[in-house]
Amino acid sequence: MAPASFDLVFVDPPYREPLLQPALTVACPLLAPGGAIYAEASAPLKDADLQPLGLRTLRSGKAGRVHFHLLALQQS
């Protein structure tokens, strides 16, 4: 897939597998300027885990046992 070719990427890996960080790592280069990642997880995502990926949280919340996050690339 071409870099910077997606405005929105959905990430919803199986919660019992350690796939969220690798999926976010793959998704980041795909984001077009101003794009976002919608990610679901079993726990809230921490800023310390997102910063090395160059991501920041725009919005987050919880529905039942699912934590959802709208993420964007940090502005330079």
N, CA, C and O atoms as a printed pandas DataFrame, in Angstrom:
     atom_number atom_name residue_name chain_id  residue_number  x_coord  y_coord  z_coord
0              1         N          MET        A               1    0.832   -1.173    0.000
1              2        CA          MET        A               1    0.000    0.000    0.000
2              3         C          MET        A               1    0.883    1.244    0.000
3              4         O          MET        A               1    1.929    1.284    0.647
4              5         N          ALA        A               2    0.452    2.223   -0.715
5              6        CA          ALA        A               2    1.239    3.449   -0.847
6              7         C          ALA        A               2    1.229    4.257    0.446
7              8         O          ALA        A               2    0.189    4.380    1.094
8              9         N          PRO        A               3    2.378    4.806    0.824
9             10        CA          PRO        A               3    2.417    5.672    2.009
10            11         C          PRO        A               3    1.481    6.864    1.842
11            12         O          PRO        A               3    1.258    7.348    0.733
12            13         N          ALA        A               4    0.943    7.325    2.957
13            14        CA          ALA        A               4    0.077    8.513    3.005
14            15         C          ALA        A               4   -1.131    8.383    2.080
15            16         O          ALA        A               4   -1.552    9.363    1.465
16            17         N          SER        A               5   -1.691    7.173    1.981
17            18        CA          SER        A               5   -2.789    6.959    1.036
18            19         C          SER        A               5   -4.162    6.772    1.694
19            20         O          SER        A               5   -5.157    6.581    0.996
20            21         N          PHE        A               6   -4.224    6.826    3.024
21            22        CA          PHE        A               6   -5.492    6.608    3.716
22            23         C          PHE        A               6   -5.820    7.787    4.637
23            24         O          PHE        A               6   -4.957    8.296    5.351
24            25         N          ASP        A               7   -7.080    8.204    4.603
25            26        CA          ASP        A               7   -7.549    9.243    5.521
26            27         C          ASP        A               7   -7.948    8.644    6.864
27            28         O          ASP        A               7   -7.870    9.315    7.893
28            29         N          LEU        A               8   -8.376    7.386    6.859
29            30        CA          LEU        A               8   -8.816    6.726    8.083
30            31         C          LEU        A               8   -8.423    5.257    8.028
31            32         O          LEU        A               8   -8.654    4.580    7.026
32            33         N          VAL        A               9   -7.827    4.768    9.117
33            34        CA          VAL        A               9   -7.438    3.367    9.235
34            35         C          VAL        A               9   -8.110    2.820   10.486
35            36         O          VAL        A               9   -8.027    3.426   11.555
36            37         N          PHE        A              10   -8.776    1.674   10.355
37            38        CA          PHE        A              10   -9.415    1.010   11.483
38            39         C          PHE        A              10   -8.512   -0.114   11.975
39            40         O          PHE        A              10   -8.057   -0.938   11.181
40            41         N          VAL        A              11   -8.250   -0.151   13.289
41            42        CA          VAL        A              11   -7.412   -1.181   13.888
42            43         C          VAL        A              11   -8.206   -1.826   15.019
43            44         O          VAL        A              11   -8.539   -1.173   16.008
44            45         N          ASP        A              12   -8.505   -3.106   14.865
45            46        CA          ASP        A              12   -9.280   -3.842   15.864
46            47         C          ASP        A              12   -8.734   -5.262   15.956
47            48         O          ASP        A              12   -9.393   -6.213   15.535
48            49         N          PRO        A              13   -7.523   -5.408   16.510
49            50        CA          PRO        A              13   -6.919   -6.748   16.571
50            51         C          PRO        A              13   -7.556   -7.594   17.676
51            52         O          PRO        A              13   -8.214   -7.057   18.567
52            53         N          PRO        A              14   -7.361   -8.913   17.621
53            54        CA          PRO        A              14   -7.839   -9.768   18.722
54            55         C          PRO        A              14   -7.188   -9.326   20.033
55            56         O          PRO        A              14   -5.971   -9.154   20.098
56            57         N          TYR        A              15   -7.998   -9.145   21.071
57            58        CA          TYR        A              15   -7.494   -8.587   22.329
58            59         C          TYR        A              15   -6.517   -9.499   23.053
59            60         O          TYR        A              15   -5.652   -9.012   23.781
60            61         N          ARG        A              16   -6.632  -10.781   22.875
61            62        CA          ARG        A              16   -5.762  -11.712   23.590
62            63         C          ARG        A              16   -4.386  -11.855   22.934
63            64         O          ARG        A              16   -3.505  -12.515   23.484
64            65         N          GLU        A              17   -4.203  -11.259   21.797
65            66        CA          GLU        A              17   -2.929  -11.328   21.079
66            67         C          GLU        A              17   -2.225   -9.975   21.171
67            68         O          GLU        A              17   -2.889   -8.938   21.182
68            69         N          PRO        A              18   -0.907   -9.968   21.238
69            70        CA          PRO        A              18   -0.158   -8.698   21.314
70            71         C          PRO        A              18    0.036   -8.069   19.926
71            72         O          PRO        A              18    1.166   -7.888   19.470
72            73         N          LEU        A              19   -1.062   -7.746   19.272
73            74        CA          LEU        A              19   -0.994   -7.260   17.888
74            75         C          LEU        A              19   -1.265   -5.772   17.725
75            76         O          LEU        A              19   -1.060   -5.230   16.639
76            77         N          LEU        A              20   -1.721   -5.099   18.773
77            78        CA          LEU        A              20   -2.095   -3.693   18.619
78            79         C          LEU        A              20   -0.896   -2.823   18.244
79            80         O          LEU        A              20   -0.966   -2.077   17.268
80            81         N          GLN        A              21    0.189   -2.902   18.990
81            82        CA          GLN        A              21    1.364   -2.068   18.689
82            83         C          GLN        A              21    1.911   -2.344   17.285
83            84         O          GLN        A              21    2.184   -1.393   16.553
84            85         N          PRO        A              22    2.084   -3.616   16.877
85            86        CA          PRO        A              22    2.541   -3.851   15.505
86            87         C          PRO        A              22    1.573   -3.306   14.452
87            88         O          PRO        A              22    2.000   -2.789   13.420
88            89         N          ALA        A              23    0.267   -3.424   14.719
89            90        CA          ALA        A              23   -0.719   -2.903   13.756
90            91         C          ALA        A              23   -0.635   -1.388   13.654
91            92         O          ALA        A              23   -0.730   -0.836   12.558
92            93         N          LEU        A              24   -0.459   -0.710   14.783
93            94        CA          LEU        A              24   -0.318    0.744   14.752
94            95         C          LEU        A              24    0.961    1.155   14.033
95            96         O          LEU        A              24    0.978    2.154   13.313
96            97         N          THR        A              25    2.020    0.396   14.225
97            98        CA          THR        A              25    3.288    0.680   13.553
98            99         C          THR        A              25    3.133    0.607   12.034
99           100         O          THR        A              25    3.694    1.428   11.308
100          101         N          VAL        A              26    2.379   -0.368   11.564
101          102        CA          VAL        A              26    2.124   -0.515   10.127
102          103         C          VAL        A              26    1.175    0.567    9.629
103          104         O          VAL        A              26    1.327    1.054    8.508
104          105         N          ALA        A              27    0.201    0.949   10.446
105          106        CA          ALA        A              27   -0.828    1.913   10.027
106          107         C          ALA        A              27   -0.299    3.339    9.917
107          108         O          ALA        A              27   -0.743    4.087    9.046
108          109         N          CYS        A              28    0.633    3.731   10.773
109          110        CA          CYS        A              28    1.107    5.127   10.795
110          111         C          CYS        A              28    1.596    5.642    9.446
111          112         O          CYS        A              28    1.176    6.723    9.033
112          113         N          PRO        A              29    2.461    4.922    8.744
113          114        CA          PRO        A              29    2.932    5.450    7.462
114          115         C          PRO        A              29    1.842    5.528    6.382
115          116         O          PRO        A              29    2.007    6.218    5.376
116          117         N          LEU        A              30    0.751    4.830    6.595
117          118        CA          LEU        A              30   -0.339    4.837    5.617
118          119         C          LEU        A              30   -1.217    6.073    5.704
119          120         O          LEU        A              30   -1.988    6.354    4.787
120          121         N          LEU        A              31   -1.106    6.821    6.812
121          122        CA          LEU        A              31   -1.983    7.974    7.017
122          123         C          LEU        A              31   -1.626    9.153    6.120
123          124         O          LEU        A              31   -0.470    9.569    6.039
124          125         N          ALA        A              32   -2.637    9.677    5.456
125          126        CA          ALA        A              32   -2.486   10.913    4.698
126          127         C          ALA        A              32   -2.425   12.071    5.697
127          128         O          ALA        A              32   -2.861   11.922    6.839
128          129         N          PRO        A              33   -1.895   13.209    5.284
129          130        CA          PRO        A              33   -1.907   14.371    6.181
130          131         C          PRO        A              33   -3.325   14.652    6.674
131          132         O          PRO        A              33   -4.271   14.708    5.887
132          133         N          GLY        A              34   -3.456   14.825    7.980
133          134        CA          GLY        A              34   -4.766   15.058    8.573
134          135         C          GLY        A              34   -5.561   13.791    8.810
135          136         O          GLY        A              34   -6.698   13.859    9.276
136          137         N          GLY        A              35   -4.988   12.630    8.497
137          138        CA          GLY        A              35   -5.686   11.363    8.656
138          139         C          GLY        A              35   -5.749   10.929   10.111
139          140         O          GLY        A              35   -5.135   11.546   10.981
140          141         N          ALA        A              36   -6.505    9.852   10.370
141          142        CA          ALA        A              36   -6.678    9.365   11.731
142          143         C          ALA        A              36   -6.723    7.842   11.746
143          144         O          ALA        A              36   -6.986    7.191   10.736
144          145         N          ILE        A              37   -6.459    7.306   12.923
145          146        CA          ILE        A              37   -6.582    5.877   13.168
146          147         C          ILE        A              37   -7.649    5.689   14.234
147          148         O          ILE        A              37   -7.602    6.322   15.289
148          149         N          TYR        A              38   -8.618    4.812   13.955
149          150        CA          TYR        A              38   -9.594    4.412   14.958
150          151         C          TYR        A              38   -9.128    3.060   15.480
151          152         O          TYR        A              38   -9.043    2.100   14.715
152          153         N          ALA        A              39   -8.826    2.971   16.769
153          154        CA          ALA        A              39   -8.311    1.732   17.343
154          155         C          ALA        A              39   -9.156    1.305   18.530
155          156         O          ALA        A              39   -9.551    2.125   19.359
156          157         N          GLU        A              40   -9.424    0.015   18.598
157          158        CA          GLU        A              40  -10.109   -0.556   19.744
158          159         C          GLU        A              40   -9.126   -1.433   20.503
159          160         O          GLU        A              40   -8.253   -2.065   19.908
160          161         N          ALA        A              41   -9.277   -1.466   21.835
161          162        CA          ALA        A              41   -8.371   -2.239   22.673
162          163         C          ALA        A              41   -9.100   -2.677   23.935
163          164         O          ALA        A              41  -10.188   -2.190   24.244
164          165         N          SER        A              42   -8.484   -3.600   24.654
165          166        CA          SER        A              42   -9.081   -4.078   25.900
166          167         C          SER        A              42   -8.778   -3.148   27.073
167          168         O          SER        A              42   -9.362   -3.295   28.146
168          169         N          ALA        A              43   -7.871   -2.194   26.876
169          170        CA          ALA        A              43   -7.498   -1.234   27.920
170          171         C          ALA        A              43   -7.213    0.115   27.257
171          172         O          ALA        A              43   -6.957    0.165   26.054
172          173         N          PRO        A              44   -7.254    1.201   28.021
173          174        CA          PRO        A              44   -6.928    2.506   27.437
174          175         C          PRO        A              44   -5.489    2.530   26.922
175          176         O          PRO        A              44   -4.594    1.945   27.532
176          177         N          LEU        A              45   -5.279    3.203   25.811
177          178        CA          LEU        A              45   -3.923    3.374   25.291
178          179         C          LEU        A              45   -3.241    4.498   26.049
179          180         O          LEU        A              45   -3.840    5.543   26.302
180          181         N          LYS        A              46   -2.003    4.280   26.405
181          182        CA          LYS        A              46   -1.248    5.261   27.184
182          183         C          LYS        A              46   -0.420    6.144   26.262
183          184         O          LYS        A              46    0.125    5.681   25.260
184          185         N          ASP        A              47   -0.335    7.428   26.618
185          186        CA          ASP        A              47    0.458    8.369   25.823
186          187         C          ASP        A              47    1.893    7.894   25.670
187          188         O          ASP        A              47    2.493    8.070   24.610
188          189         N          ALA        A              48    2.450    7.295   26.716
189          190        CA          ALA        A              48    3.838    6.825   26.664
190          191         C          ALA        A              48    4.022    5.743   25.605
191          192         O          ALA        A              48    5.104    5.623   25.031
192          193         N          ASP        A              49    2.978    4.949   25.337
193          194        CA          ASP        A              49    3.061    3.914   24.302
194          195         C          ASP        A              49    2.835    4.490   22.908
195          196         O          ASP        A              49    3.323    3.943   21.920
196          197         N          LEU        A              50    2.099    5.588   22.830
197          198        CA          LEU        A              50    1.782    6.189   21.528
198          199         C          LEU        A              50    2.880    7.122   21.026
199          200         O          LEU        A              50    3.105    7.222   19.820
200          201         N          GLN        A              51    3.560    7.800   21.937
201          202        CA          GLN        A              51    4.569    8.794   21.540
202          203         C          GLN        A              51    5.680    8.228   20.664
203          204         O          GLN        A              51    6.054    8.882   19.690
204          205         N          PRO        A              52    6.236    7.035   20.958
205          206        CA          PRO        A              52    7.279    6.508   20.070
206          207         C          PRO        A              52    6.792    6.250   18.642
207          208         O          PRO        A              52    7.585    6.225   17.700
208          209         N          LEU        A              53    5.477    6.058   18.497
209          210        CA          LEU        A              53    4.896    5.859   17.166
210          211         C          LEU        A              53    4.566    7.182   16.487
211          212         O          LEU        A              53    4.181    7.204   15.318
212          213         N          GLY        A              54    4.717    8.286   17.217
213          214        CA          GLY        A              54    4.386    9.592   16.666
214          215         C          GLY        A              54    2.898    9.864   16.674
215          216         O          GLY        A              54    2.409   10.663   15.874
216          217         N          LEU        A              55    2.161    9.206   17.577
217          218        CA          LEU        A              55    0.706    9.357   17.639
218          219         C          LEU        A              55    0.277   10.122   18.877
219          220         O          LEU        A              55    0.982   10.167   19.885
220          221         N          ARG        A              56   -0.894   10.719   18.772
221          222        CA          ARG        A              56   -1.522   11.380   19.910
222          223         C          ARG        A              56   -2.999   11.020   19.887
223          224         O          ARG        A              56   -3.549   10.693   18.836
224          225         N          THR        A              57   -3.630   11.079   21.037
225          226        CA          THR        A              57   -5.053   10.757   21.157
226          227         C          THR        A              57   -5.885   12.009   20.903
227          228         O          THR        A              57   -5.686   13.039   21.547
228          229         N          LEU        A              58   -6.811   11.911   19.966
229          230        CA          LEU        A              58   -7.762   13.001   19.720
230          231         C          LEU        A              58   -8.991   12.833   20.607
231          232         O          LEU        A              58   -9.481   13.798   21.194
232          233         N          ARG        A              59   -9.484   11.603   20.698
233          234        CA          ARG        A              59  -10.642   11.269   21.526
234          235         C          ARG        A              59  -10.521    9.823   21.963
235          236         O          ARG        A              59   -9.880    9.006   21.303
236          237         N          SER        A              60  -11.145    9.527   23.082
237          238        CA          SER        A              60  -11.185    8.145   23.550
238          239         C          SER        A              60  -12.395    7.967   24.446
239          240         O          SER        A              60  -12.963    8.934   24.952
240          241         N          GLY        A              61  -12.775    6.720   24.630
241          242        CA          GLY        A              61  -13.903    6.407   25.481
242          243         C          GLY        A              61  -14.016    4.911   25.676
243          244         O          GLY        A              61  -13.135    4.142   25.289
244          245         N          LYS        A              62  -15.116    4.518   26.283
245          246        CA          LYS        A              62  -15.323    3.112   26.574
246          247         C          LYS        A              62  -16.777    2.754   26.316
247          248         O          LYS        A              62  -17.685    3.505   26.673
248          249         N          ALA        A              63  -16.989    1.606   25.695
249          250        CA          ALA        A              63  -18.328    1.063   25.474
250          251         C          ALA        A              63  -18.303   -0.393   25.927
251          252         O          ALA        A              63  -17.709   -1.245   25.266
252          253         N          GLY        A              64  -18.940   -0.670   27.039
253          254        CA          GLY        A              64  -18.849   -2.017   27.597
254          255         C          GLY        A              64  -17.425   -2.286   28.046
255          256         O          GLY        A              64  -16.868   -1.540   28.849
256          257         N          ARG        A              65  -16.841   -3.352   27.526
257          258        CA          ARG        A              65  -15.455   -3.683   27.870
258          259         C          ARG        A              65  -14.461   -3.185   26.828
259          260         O          ARG        A              65  -13.260   -3.424   26.958
260          261         N          VAL        A              66  -14.938   -2.504   25.808
261          262        CA          VAL        A              66  -14.072   -2.047   24.715
262          263         C          VAL        A              66  -13.679   -0.584   24.923
263          264         O          VAL        A              66  -14.527    0.280   25.146
264          265         N          HIS        A              67  -12.385   -0.334   24.846
265          266        CA          HIS        A              67  -11.864    1.030   24.873
266          267         C          HIS        A              67  -11.610    1.441   23.435
267          268         O          HIS        A              67  -10.941    0.723   22.692
268          269         N          PHE        A              68  -12.139    2.593   23.034
269          270        CA          PHE        A              68  -11.941    3.057   21.658
270          271         C          PHE        A              68  -11.156    4.357   21.677
271          272         O          PHE        A              68  -11.229    5.144   22.621
272          273         N          HIS        A              69  -10.402    4.555   20.603
273          274        CA          HIS        A              69   -9.482    5.690   20.512
274          275         C          HIS        A              69   -9.469    6.226   19.088
275          276         O          HIS        A              69   -9.465    5.459   18.125
276          277         N          LEU        A              70   -9.462    7.522   18.967
277          278        CA          LEU        A              70   -9.230    8.173   17.690
278          279         C          LEU        A              70   -7.849    8.819   17.799
279          280         O          LEU        A              70   -7.633    9.709   18.621
280          281         N          LEU        A              71   -6.934    8.367   16.973
281          282        CA          LEU        A              71   -5.543    8.769   17.046
282          283         C          LEU        A              71   -5.135    9.529   15.797
283          284         O          LEU        A              71   -5.685    9.303   14.718
284          285         N          ALA        A              72   -4.183   10.421   15.940
285          286        CA          ALA        A              72   -3.625   11.170   14.811
286          287         C          ALA        A              72   -2.126   11.291   14.990
287          288         O          ALA        A              72   -1.603   11.143   16.095
288          289         N          LEU        A              73   -1.451   11.559   13.904
289          290        CA          LEU        A              73   -0.016   11.782   13.985
290          291         C          LEU        A              73    0.253   13.079   14.730
291          292         O          LEU        A              73   -0.473   14.060   14.571
292          293         N          GLN        A              74    1.295   13.077   15.539
293          294        CA          GLN        A              74    1.674   14.286   16.255
294          295         C          GLN        A              74    2.105   15.328   15.235
295          296         O          GLN        A              74    2.721   15.009   14.218
296          297         N          GLN        A              75    1.777   16.559   15.522
297          298        CA          GLN        A              75    2.155   17.647   14.614
298          299         C          GLN        A              75    3.617   18.012   14.884
299          300         O          GLN        A              75    4.049   18.092   16.035
300          301         N          SER        A              76    4.351   18.225   13.829
301          302        CA          SER        A              76    5.773   18.565   13.973
302          303         C          SER        A              76    5.958   20.018   14.267
303          304         O          SER        A              76    7.090   20.478   14.419
